[in-house]
């Protein structure tokens, strides 16, 4: 009995121990499940960007004889060799092997661009990380040391891991036009549709949302009906999951990208929602940190509220393409690290900037969503999500222990289009109610921080440019009126040493060095201050100051135009490999009004200030102030050509001139692309005046009056005026101006009436006008005392006046059209465009004569590539090795 009793007790104790150990294991598993319990979704808006490069796109050569594949083989030689070793191409290949190799090459190239396939692959790392974390969390030490053999032997574990990943992670790509691409007969649309379908078949957990447009009969009337549809990959085709009817076409209600997000947000699941742009990527090792990031939603730090938006750091992966890409990479890196770190804490004014932020999904779904989509005003829809979150009691934080890849613009024209879009968006923000409400509700210090980190930065940029105008026009007035001479001759004002030293110190910082300081600080913190100093010096040698000064003009122009007239629009920047030559006509169209016109205006002011002014000839103050302004003018006029690959190649210069003349001569009309005709482009450049109000037109005319100062000041300094100060001199100058305009009108009318059918009559008319001009000039030189210097001065006086008349005519377009004067304004504008194009093209053509200039420019633009042993000069020259660009012939 005793033995039996002891055995029973032992059995009970053993059972108790087993139960206790089982409970402990269950509790541990519950804790582990709780650790990965947060469910989340990722949302990516997509329009018509590249999904996967086709074989034709890989091997298609540009005008330099360069294909995308050839370029990437030279940029990433080690990765290309690793790829060849991985795929192991053989000489004797059948059709299936060749098709497989082609597909692998397409993926290799696409994963090094800014494509949807790269983004989808990166985001799917989250799912793989969840599956691996499941194996780690529900495995013993022996199983982990054994290489998860138990999981490989038992498929139930794999199924459980996949089920957990499906439950905890959802990825929705909002392909707005997927339905239209599915029905389209266009080759590119069909290619995008098939590539997206292939992504859904490759990743079964991927979901695609799109807008479906159908014709349905409602109450006996046929009308268009719109649905928001969610599909997934089936066996061979897509399968519809949900279909939700929409009240109307979303893109007609609001802006494209925010509406693309808004219609798909209903298909997301979980507590957290991460917004990912089309040009972003992810890394497998970073995906494991997502669990730690999601824990930030569950607890508040330092007695603060729980965050509604979690900001993440970005890694810019496009910095090695060229010097411009390196500049943008450093600028963006400093903004997404040290910049947003300071904005979040202690300034507490960080918002959402379109970066890979994670939203508290429930918070935002019940408070207006993650995108405001009103037309025009919400052009920068991302930051309005941050405004909305803050106004509704949310809290925005920033975390740098996790990062997501990001591609930036790499070409000059791409970067400028991006900066123009952001400047337009900030102009609309300045006019919005959200900024007004935030300014009213913030305390004083937070309000100042909010101002200087959002719209205040662009307002300050505009004021910086306006100060240059005010200074030079003020000096011009002082020189022309004789006030400056009186100041110089007055002995009581000679003691200005302290003022000179103060302004000299300030002028050093006018070169934009302060804008580089955050960049240097961030590089110093991460790589050491010796490296930061070296990078700063290299950036200056690569003309980074010229680039940032040029972008200052972009910000000021588009921000000011938006404030004055409104009417911002989305500007597609493109995400391709833009490292090749841009034509002169393309640069002229992009920068004519934003930089070239303003640069030529400041150039004329500086020339007049130099010729007629006598201020500070013997002091350092004149040198410091004038040099910085000459630097500004040079940057605005010639930066697009300096940073244009092969911009000083003689053959390309000749081709550019031919192309520009053809573009200037082509007639416009309805349906004519602005890239094909100057007239169509000129009409498009005035769209902001078509929709502006009376206040905008009046302000435009008032600002134009500054151009009349030139004529009024210069005519009294001409030798032919004989130092007369009578108003008659100014009246006669207007008579000369009107006579010149009348002659131009006669020539344009003669070209239209006699240019084709009566060429002899037109030539006789031009001969008579030329003889009359010679007669008048002879009389002026012999009788009235006109000099050669007077001719150059008269050009500087009358050119601004004609430009003022042209701008006033554009502002008063409806009136001039009714008076039949609009064609004359158009011909006057064409003449000015020819003059500006010639002035800008001549220095480029002269420098193109010297081959070493082109070599120096290539070294300047691609220094980072040269430091890694790349042969950019061979790439730009188009010399390829045999068979190296073939997607199949690898070895």
Secondary structure as GFF3:
##gff-version 3
##sequence-region A 1 891
A	DSSP	alpha_helix	2	35	.	.	.	ID=ss1
A	DSSP	beta_strand	40	46	.	.	.	ID=ss2
A	DSSP	alpha_helix	55	59	.	.	.	ID=ss3
A	DSSP	alpha_helix	68	75	.	.	.	ID=ss4
A	DSSP	alpha_helix	77	87	.	.	.	ID=ss5
A	DSSP	alpha_helix	95	110	.	.	.	ID=ss6
A	DSSP	alpha_helix	116	123	.	.	.	ID=ss7
A	DSSP	alpha_helix	125	137	.	.	.	ID=ss8
A	DSSP	alpha_helix	141	145	.	.	.	ID=ss9
A	DSSP	alpha_helix	149	153	.	.	.	ID=ss10
A	DSSP	alpha_helix	155	168	.	.	.	ID=ss11
A	DSSP	beta_strand	169	175	.	.	.	ID=ss12
A	DSSP	alpha_helix	178	183	.	.	.	ID=ss13
A	DSSP	alpha_helix	187	202	.	.	.	ID=ss14
A	DSSP	beta_strand	206	218	.	.	.	ID=ss15
A	DSSP	beta_strand	221	233	.	.	.	ID=ss16
A	DSSP	beta_strand	238	246	.	.	.	ID=ss17
A	DSSP	alpha_helix	250	253	.	.	.	ID=ss18
A	DSSP	alpha_helix	256	262	.	.	.	ID=ss19
A	DSSP	three_ten_helix	265	267	.	.	.	ID=ss20
A	DSSP	beta_strand	272	275	.	.	.	ID=ss21
A	DSSP	beta_strand	280	281	.	.	.	ID=ss22
A	DSSP	alpha_helix	284	287	.	.	.	ID=ss23
A	DSSP	alpha_helix	290	294	.	.	.	ID=ss24
A	DSSP	three_ten_helix	295	297	.	.	.	ID=ss25
A	DSSP	beta_strand	309	316	.	.	.	ID=ss26
A	DSSP	alpha_helix	323	334	.	.	.	ID=ss27
A	DSSP	pi_helix	335	339	.	.	.	ID=ss28
A	DSSP	alpha_helix	340	344	.	.	.	ID=ss29
A	DSSP	beta_strand	358	360	.	.	.	ID=ss30
A	DSSP	alpha_helix	361	365	.	.	.	ID=ss31
A	DSSP	alpha_helix	381	391	.	.	.	ID=ss32
A	DSSP	beta_strand	396	406	.	.	.	ID=ss33
A	DSSP	alpha_helix	412	430	.	.	.	ID=ss34
A	DSSP	alpha_helix	433	441	.	.	.	ID=ss35
A	DSSP	alpha_helix	444	453	.	.	.	ID=ss36
A	DSSP	alpha_helix	455	481	.	.	.	ID=ss37
A	DSSP	alpha_helix	483	489	.	.	.	ID=ss38
A	DSSP	three_ten_helix	491	493	.	.	.	ID=ss39
A	DSSP	alpha_helix	497	509	.	.	.	ID=ss40
A	DSSP	alpha_helix	513	527	.	.	.	ID=ss41
A	DSSP	alpha_helix	529	541	.	.	.	ID=ss42
A	DSSP	alpha_helix	544	565	.	.	.	ID=ss43
A	DSSP	alpha_helix	584	591	.	.	.	ID=ss44
A	DSSP	pi_helix	592	596	.	.	.	ID=ss45
A	DSSP	alpha_helix	597	612	.	.	.	ID=ss46
A	DSSP	alpha_helix	620	642	.	.	.	ID=ss47
A	DSSP	alpha_helix	650	665	.	.	.	ID=ss48
A	DSSP	alpha_helix	678	685	.	.	.	ID=ss49
A	DSSP	alpha_helix	687	690	.	.	.	ID=ss50
A	DSSP	alpha_helix	694	704	.	.	.	ID=ss51
A	DSSP	three_ten_helix	705	707	.	.	.	ID=ss52
A	DSSP	alpha_helix	708	714	.	.	.	ID=ss53
A	DSSP	three_ten_helix	715	717	.	.	.	ID=ss54
A	DSSP	three_ten_helix	719	721	.	.	.	ID=ss55
A	DSSP	alpha_helix	727	754	.	.	.	ID=ss56
A	DSSP	alpha_helix	759	782	.	.	.	ID=ss57
A	DSSP	alpha_helix	788	811	.	.	.	ID=ss58
A	DSSP	alpha_helix	813	818	.	.	.	ID=ss59
A	DSSP	alpha_helix	822	848	.	.	.	ID=ss60
A	DSSP	alpha_helix	851	861	.	.	.	ID=ss61
A	DSSP	alpha_helix	863	867	.	.	.	ID=ss62
A	DSSP	alpha_helix	872	877	.	.	.	ID=ss63
###
